[in-house]
Every structure is written in structure tokens, then in C-alpha cells.
Amino acid sequence: MAGTAYAAESVDAADTEQNTLDVEVLEILGVDPTTAKKYHNEIKKDLAVRLEHSAIEGLSKDTRKELVDTYFVPSNFKLIGAPVMNLELKAPYLNLT
């Protein structure tokens, strides 16, 4: 029985060794994307639901216009707006409509 246990451990060690990548390969691949992210304390549930909906669905044109007209973008935070597409890139999309 002792010999059988040793053989099973050897097989397990061999399987683990075959399934493990070299350290150099892991360095090339970078950080494991499945590692858990660290988050801060939770916000109020009612606020989280509304912000999540806005982040996923976006704002309606009317709501966005109302917010932009009411709350000006800070002068030191101009990049918060949507990027402007170059005319060369925009031209093919204009022909689709």
C-alpha cells in the first residue's frame, strides 16, 4: 500500500508539472486577468443601480443635453467629454444613413 501511495503522489506531481507554465512564459503573458480586483466600500444600493444602468445603457439625448447645459465641464477636466471623430473616419459612416 505504501508503494501505491508513493506512485499516486508521483503521478499527481507529474500532472501538476505538465500543467504549469515556465516562469518566463508567465512573465511574457503578464498578470492573470482572473485575479480578484480590490474594490472600495460599497455605495448606497439605490445609487448603484441607477449609475450601473447609466453606465450600461447610456443617457438619452435629452437627459445628456440637460446635464451638459446645467453642469459645465470643469476647465481642468476637459477630457471627460466624448472624443471627436476625425472627418476622414467619420465620412464612411455618413454615407450609411
Chimera marker file (.cmm) of the C-alpha trace (Angstrom):
<marker_set name="trace">
<marker id="1" x="0.000" y="0.000" z="0.000" r="1" g="1" b="0" radius="0.5"/>
<marker id="2" x="2.822" y="2.415" z="0.782" r="1" g="1" b="0" radius="0.5"/>
<marker id="3" x="4.223" y="1.894" z="-2.720" r="1" g="1" b="0" radius="0.5"/>
<marker id="4" x="0.842" y="2.648" z="-4.246" r="1" g="1" b="0" radius="0.5"/>
<marker id="5" x="0.529" y="5.926" z="-2.332" r="1" g="1" b="0" radius="0.5"/>
<marker id="6" x="4.017" y="6.957" z="-3.491" r="1" g="1" b="0" radius="0.5"/>
<marker id="7" x="3.118" y="6.139" z="-7.109" r="1" g="1" b="0" radius="0.5"/>
<marker id="8" x="-0.077" y="8.194" z="-6.876" r="1" g="1" b="0" radius="0.5"/>
<marker id="9" x="1.873" y="11.152" z="-5.488" r="1" g="1" b="0" radius="0.5"/>
<marker id="10" x="4.382" y="10.833" z="-8.338" r="1" g="1" b="0" radius="0.5"/>
<marker id="11" x="1.587" y="10.861" z="-10.935" r="1" g="1" b="0" radius="0.5"/>
<marker id="12" x="-0.047" y="13.895" z="-9.286" r="1" g="1" b="0" radius="0.5"/>
<marker id="13" x="3.275" y="15.733" z="-9.209" r="1" g="1" b="0" radius="0.5"/>
<marker id="14" x="3.902" y="14.896" z="-12.889" r="1" g="1" b="0" radius="0.5"/>
<marker id="15" x="0.422" y="16.116" z="-13.890" r="1" g="1" b="0" radius="0.5"/>
<marker id="16" x="0.920" y="19.362" z="-11.962" r="1" g="1" b="0" radius="0.5"/>
<marker id="17" x="4.339" y="19.855" z="-13.522" r="1" g="1" b="0" radius="0.5"/>
<marker id="18" x="2.933" y="19.360" z="-17.055" r="1" g="1" b="0" radius="0.5"/>
<marker id="19" x="0.074" y="21.818" z="-16.448" r="1" g="1" b="0" radius="0.5"/>
<marker id="20" x="2.316" y="24.551" z="-15.023" r="1" g="1" b="0" radius="0.5"/>
<marker id="21" x="3.934" y="27.069" z="-17.355" r="1" g="1" b="0" radius="0.5"/>
<marker id="22" x="7.529" y="28.188" z="-17.039" r="1" g="1" b="0" radius="0.5"/>
<marker id="23" x="8.130" y="31.378" z="-15.085" r="1" g="1" b="0" radius="0.5"/>
<marker id="24" x="9.463" y="33.072" z="-18.246" r="1" g="1" b="0" radius="0.5"/>
<marker id="25" x="6.259" y="32.280" z="-20.164" r="1" g="1" b="0" radius="0.5"/>
<marker id="26" x="4.144" y="33.592" z="-17.280" r="1" g="1" b="0" radius="0.5"/>
<marker id="27" x="6.152" y="36.828" z="-17.279" r="1" g="1" b="0" radius="0.5"/>
<marker id="28" x="5.536" y="37.242" z="-21.021" r="1" g="1" b="0" radius="0.5"/>
<marker id="29" x="1.800" y="36.631" z="-20.592" r="1" g="1" b="0" radius="0.5"/>
<marker id="30" x="1.555" y="39.157" z="-17.781" r="1" g="1" b="0" radius="0.5"/>
<marker id="31" x="-0.741" y="39.322" z="-14.814" r="1" g="1" b="0" radius="0.5"/>
<marker id="32" x="-3.506" y="36.734" z="-14.520" r="1" g="1" b="0" radius="0.5"/>
<marker id="33" x="-6.695" y="38.573" z="-15.564" r="1" g="1" b="0" radius="0.5"/>
<marker id="34" x="-8.838" y="36.334" z="-13.375" r="1" g="1" b="0" radius="0.5"/>
<marker id="35" x="-7.277" y="37.541" z="-10.146" r="1" g="1" b="0" radius="0.5"/>
<marker id="36" x="-9.757" y="39.326" z="-7.949" r="1" g="1" b="0" radius="0.5"/>
<marker id="37" x="-9.806" y="43.117" z="-8.151" r="1" g="1" b="0" radius="0.5"/>
<marker id="38" x="-9.794" y="45.129" z="-4.977" r="1" g="1" b="0" radius="0.5"/>
<marker id="39" x="-12.772" y="47.413" z="-4.507" r="1" g="1" b="0" radius="0.5"/>
<marker id="40" x="-13.557" y="50.171" z="-2.054" r="1" g="1" b="0" radius="0.5"/>
<marker id="41" x="-16.550" y="50.288" z="0.264" r="1" g="1" b="0" radius="0.5"/>
<marker id="42" x="-19.975" y="49.900" z="-1.310" r="1" g="1" b="0" radius="0.5"/>
<marker id="43" x="-22.130" y="52.895" z="-2.174" r="1" g="1" b="0" radius="0.5"/>
<marker id="44" x="-25.863" y="53.091" z="-1.448" r="1" g="1" b="0" radius="0.5"/>
<marker id="45" x="-27.783" y="50.396" z="-3.353" r="1" g="1" b="0" radius="0.5"/>
<marker id="46" x="-30.276" y="52.863" z="-4.882" r="1" g="1" b="0" radius="0.5"/>
<marker id="47" x="-27.434" y="54.977" z="-6.265" r="1" g="1" b="0" radius="0.5"/>
<marker id="48" x="-25.500" y="51.943" z="-7.530" r="1" g="1" b="0" radius="0.5"/>
<marker id="49" x="-28.492" y="50.641" z="-9.505" r="1" g="1" b="0" radius="0.5"/>
<marker id="50" x="-29.002" y="53.991" z="-11.240" r="1" g="1" b="0" radius="0.5"/>
<marker id="51" x="-25.311" y="54.527" z="-12.021" r="1" g="1" b="0" radius="0.5"/>
<marker id="52" x="-24.967" y="50.980" z="-13.347" r="1" g="1" b="0" radius="0.5"/>
<marker id="53" x="-27.948" y="51.498" z="-15.652" r="1" g="1" b="0" radius="0.5"/>
<marker id="54" x="-26.482" y="54.771" z="-16.964" r="1" g="1" b="0" radius="0.5"/>
<marker id="55" x="-23.085" y="53.158" z="-17.482" r="1" g="1" b="0" radius="0.5"/>
<marker id="56" x="-24.528" y="50.242" z="-19.444" r="1" g="1" b="0" radius="0.5"/>
<marker id="57" x="-27.394" y="51.876" z="-21.349" r="1" g="1" b="0" radius="0.5"/>
<marker id="58" x="-26.043" y="55.407" z="-21.590" r="1" g="1" b="0" radius="0.5"/>
<marker id="59" x="-28.092" y="58.567" z="-21.259" r="1" g="1" b="0" radius="0.5"/>
<marker id="60" x="-30.863" y="59.660" z="-23.573" r="1" g="1" b="0" radius="0.5"/>
<marker id="61" x="-30.027" y="62.629" z="-25.814" r="1" g="1" b="0" radius="0.5"/>
<marker id="62" x="-32.438" y="64.846" z="-23.887" r="1" g="1" b="0" radius="0.5"/>
<marker id="63" x="-31.014" y="63.900" z="-20.482" r="1" g="1" b="0" radius="0.5"/>
<marker id="64" x="-27.450" y="64.344" z="-21.689" r="1" g="1" b="0" radius="0.5"/>
<marker id="65" x="-28.228" y="67.765" z="-23.194" r="1" g="1" b="0" radius="0.5"/>
<marker id="66" x="-29.963" y="68.844" z="-19.992" r="1" g="1" b="0" radius="0.5"/>
<marker id="67" x="-26.980" y="67.775" z="-17.871" r="1" g="1" b="0" radius="0.5"/>
<marker id="68" x="-24.430" y="69.421" z="-20.181" r="1" g="1" b="0" radius="0.5"/>
<marker id="69" x="-26.431" y="72.654" z="-20.239" r="1" g="1" b="0" radius="0.5"/>
<marker id="70" x="-26.891" y="72.648" z="-16.447" r="1" g="1" b="0" radius="0.5"/>
<marker id="71" x="-23.469" y="71.444" z="-15.269" r="1" g="1" b="0" radius="0.5"/>
<marker id="72" x="-20.456" y="72.820" z="-17.120" r="1" g="1" b="0" radius="0.5"/>
<marker id="73" x="-17.356" y="70.688" z="-17.603" r="1" g="1" b="0" radius="0.5"/>
<marker id="74" x="-14.567" y="71.840" z="-15.255" r="1" g="1" b="0" radius="0.5"/>
<marker id="75" x="-11.751" y="73.643" z="-17.061" r="1" g="1" b="0" radius="0.5"/>
<marker id="76" x="-9.193" y="71.223" z="-15.642" r="1" g="1" b="0" radius="0.5"/>
<marker id="77" x="-11.216" y="68.130" z="-16.688" r="1" g="1" b="0" radius="0.5"/>
<marker id="78" x="-11.946" y="68.728" z="-20.384" r="1" g="1" b="0" radius="0.5"/>
<marker id="79" x="-11.243" y="65.126" z="-21.369" r="1" g="1" b="0" radius="0.5"/>
<marker id="80" x="-14.438" y="63.902" z="-19.705" r="1" g="1" b="0" radius="0.5"/>
<marker id="81" x="-16.380" y="64.576" z="-22.917" r="1" g="1" b="0" radius="0.5"/>
<marker id="82" x="-16.767" y="62.067" z="-25.706" r="1" g="1" b="0" radius="0.5"/>
<marker id="83" x="-13.916" y="62.054" z="-28.228" r="1" g="1" b="0" radius="0.5"/>
<marker id="84" x="-14.452" y="63.812" z="-31.554" r="1" g="1" b="0" radius="0.5"/>
<marker id="85" x="-14.064" y="61.546" z="-34.573" r="1" g="1" b="0" radius="0.5"/>
<marker id="86" x="-11.736" y="62.671" z="-37.372" r="1" g="1" b="0" radius="0.5"/>
<marker id="87" x="-13.585" y="63.715" z="-40.530" r="1" g="1" b="0" radius="0.5"/>
<marker id="88" x="-11.706" y="61.066" z="-42.532" r="1" g="1" b="0" radius="0.5"/>
<marker id="89" x="-13.013" y="58.360" z="-40.242" r="1" g="1" b="0" radius="0.5"/>
<marker id="90" x="-16.480" y="59.845" z="-39.978" r="1" g="1" b="0" radius="0.5"/>
<marker id="91" x="-17.105" y="60.119" z="-43.761" r="1" g="1" b="0" radius="0.5"/>
<marker id="92" x="-17.860" y="56.395" z="-44.415" r="1" g="1" b="0" radius="0.5"/>
<marker id="93" x="-20.410" y="56.398" z="-41.592" r="1" g="1" b="0" radius="0.5"/>
<marker id="94" x="-22.176" y="59.442" z="-43.001" r="1" g="1" b="0" radius="0.5"/>
<marker id="95" x="-22.895" y="57.566" z="-46.251" r="1" g="1" b="0" radius="0.5"/>
<marker id="96" x="-24.653" y="54.735" z="-44.383" r="1" g="1" b="0" radius="0.5"/>
<marker id="97" x="-27.584" y="56.855" z="-43.261" r="1" g="1" b="0" radius="0.5"/>
<link id1="1" id2="2" r="1" g="1" b="0" radius="0.2"/>
<link id1="2" id2="3" r="1" g="1" b="0" radius="0.2"/>
<link id1="3" id2="4" r="1" g="1" b="0" radius="0.2"/>
<link id1="4" id2="5" r="1" g="1" b="0" radius="0.2"/>
<link id1="5" id2="6" r="1" g="1" b="0" radius="0.2"/>
<link id1="6" id2="7" r="1" g="1" b="0" radius="0.2"/>
<link id1="7" id2="8" r="1" g="1" b="0" radius="0.2"/>
<link id1="8" id2="9" r="1" g="1" b="0" radius="0.2"/>
<link id1="9" id2="10" r="1" g="1" b="0" radius="0.2"/>
<link id1="10" id2="11" r="1" g="1" b="0" radius="0.2"/>
<link id1="11" id2="12" r="1" g="1" b="0" radius="0.2"/>
<link id1="12" id2="13" r="1" g="1" b="0" radius="0.2"/>
<link id1="13" id2="14" r="1" g="1" b="0" radius="0.2"/>
<link id1="14" id2="15" r="1" g="1" b="0" radius="0.2"/>
<link id1="15" id2="16" r="1" g="1" b="0" radius="0.2"/>
<link id1="16" id2="17" r="1" g="1" b="0" radius="0.2"/>
<link id1="17" id2="18" r="1" g="1" b="0" radius="0.2"/>
<link id1="18" id2="19" r="1" g="1" b="0" radius="0.2"/>
<link id1="19" id2="20" r="1" g="1" b="0" radius="0.2"/>
<link id1="20" id2="21" r="1" g="1" b="0" radius="0.2"/>
<link id1="21" id2="22" r="1" g="1" b="0" radius="0.2"/>
<link id1="22" id2="23" r="1" g="1" b="0" radius="0.2"/>
<link id1="23" id2="24" r="1" g="1" b="0" radius="0.2"/>
<link id1="24" id2="25" r="1" g="1" b="0" radius="0.2"/>
<link id1="25" id2="26" r="1" g="1" b="0" radius="0.2"/>
<link id1="26" id2="27" r="1" g="1" b="0" radius="0.2"/>
<link id1="27" id2="28" r="1" g="1" b="0" radius="0.2"/>
<link id1="28" id2="29" r="1" g="1" b="0" radius="0.2"/>
<link id1="29" id2="30" r="1" g="1" b="0" radius="0.2"/>
<link id1="30" id2="31" r="1" g="1" b="0" radius="0.2"/>
<link id1="31" id2="32" r="1" g="1" b="0" radius="0.2"/>
<link id1="32" id2="33" r="1" g="1" b="0" radius="0.2"/>
<link id1="33" id2="34" r="1" g="1" b="0" radius="0.2"/>
<link id1="34" id2="35" r="1" g="1" b="0" radius="0.2"/>
<link id1="35" id2="36" r="1" g="1" b="0" radius="0.2"/>
<link id1="36" id2="37" r="1" g="1" b="0" radius="0.2"/>
<link id1="37" id2="38" r="1" g="1" b="0" radius="0.2"/>
<link id1="38" id2="39" r="1" g="1" b="0" radius="0.2"/>
<link id1="39" id2="40" r="1" g="1" b="0" radius="0.2"/>
<link id1="40" id2="41" r="1" g="1" b="0" radius="0.2"/>
<link id1="41" id2="42" r="1" g="1" b="0" radius="0.2"/>
<link id1="42" id2="43" r="1" g="1" b="0" radius="0.2"/>
<link id1="43" id2="44" r="1" g="1" b="0" radius="0.2"/>
<link id1="44" id2="45" r="1" g="1" b="0" radius="0.2"/>
<link id1="45" id2="46" r="1" g="1" b="0" radius="0.2"/>
<link id1="46" id2="47" r="1" g="1" b="0" radius="0.2"/>
<link id1="47" id2="48" r="1" g="1" b="0" radius="0.2"/>
<link id1="48" id2="49" r="1" g="1" b="0" radius="0.2"/>
<link id1="49" id2="50" r="1" g="1" b="0" radius="0.2"/>
<link id1="50" id2="51" r="1" g="1" b="0" radius="0.2"/>
<link id1="51" id2="52" r="1" g="1" b="0" radius="0.2"/>
<link id1="52" id2="53" r="1" g="1" b="0" radius="0.2"/>
<link id1="53" id2="54" r="1" g="1" b="0" radius="0.2"/>
<link id1="54" id2="55" r="1" g="1" b="0" radius="0.2"/>
<link id1="55" id2="56" r="1" g="1" b="0" radius="0.2"/>
<link id1="56" id2="57" r="1" g="1" b="0" radius="0.2"/>
<link id1="57" id2="58" r="1" g="1" b="0" radius="0.2"/>
<link id1="58" id2="59" r="1" g="1" b="0" radius="0.2"/>
<link id1="59" id2="60" r="1" g="1" b="0" radius="0.2"/>
<link id1="60" id2="61" r="1" g="1" b="0" radius="0.2"/>
<link id1="61" id2="62" r="1" g="1" b="0" radius="0.2"/>
<link id1="62" id2="63" r="1" g="1" b="0" radius="0.2"/>
<link id1="63" id2="64" r="1" g="1" b="0" radius="0.2"/>
<link id1="64" id2="65" r="1" g="1" b="0" radius="0.2"/>
<link id1="65" id2="66" r="1" g="1" b="0" radius="0.2"/>
<link id1="66" id2="67" r="1" g="1" b="0" radius="0.2"/>
<link id1="67" id2="68" r="1" g="1" b="0" radius="0.2"/>
<link id1="68" id2="69" r="1" g="1" b="0" radius="0.2"/>
<link id1="69" id2="70" r="1" g="1" b="0" radius="0.2"/>
<link id1="70" id2="71" r="1" g="1" b="0" radius="0.2"/>
<link id1="71" id2="72" r="1" g="1" b="0" radius="0.2"/>
<link id1="72" id2="73" r="1" g="1" b="0" radius="0.2"/>
<link id1="73" id2="74" r="1" g="1" b="0" radius="0.2"/>
<link id1="74" id2="75" r="1" g="1" b="0" radius="0.2"/>
<link id1="75" id2="76" r="1" g="1" b="0" radius="0.2"/>
<link id1="76" id2="77" r="1" g="1" b="0" radius="0.2"/>
<link id1="77" id2="78" r="1" g="1" b="0" radius="0.2"/>
<link id1="78" id2="79" r="1" g="1" b="0" radius="0.2"/>
<link id1="79" id2="80" r="1" g="1" b="0" radius="0.2"/>
<link id1="80" id2="81" r="1" g="1" b="0" radius="0.2"/>
<link id1="81" id2="82" r="1" g="1" b="0" radius="0.2"/>
<link id1="82" id2="83" r="1" g="1" b="0" radius="0.2"/>
<link id1="83" id2="84" r="1" g="1" b="0" radius="0.2"/>
<link id1="84" id2="85" r="1" g="1" b="0" radius="0.2"/>
<link id1="85" id2="86" r="1" g="1" b="0" radius="0.2"/>
<link id1="86" id2="87" r="1" g="1" b="0" radius="0.2"/>
<link id1="87" id2="88" r="1" g="1" b="0" radius="0.2"/>
<link id1="88" id2="89" r="1" g="1" b="0" radius="0.2"/>
<link id1="89" id2="90" r="1" g="1" b="0" radius="0.2"/>
<link id1="90" id2="91" r="1" g="1" b="0" radius="0.2"/>
<link id1="91" id2="92" r="1" g="1" b="0" radius="0.2"/>
<link id1="92" id2="93" r="1" g="1" b="0" radius="0.2"/>
<link id1="93" id2="94" r="1" g="1" b="0" radius="0.2"/>
<link id1="94" id2="95" r="1" g="1" b="0" radius="0.2"/>
<link id1="95" id2="96" r="1" g="1" b="0" radius="0.2"/>
<link id1="96" id2="97" r="1" g="1" b="0" radius="0.2"/>
</marker_set>
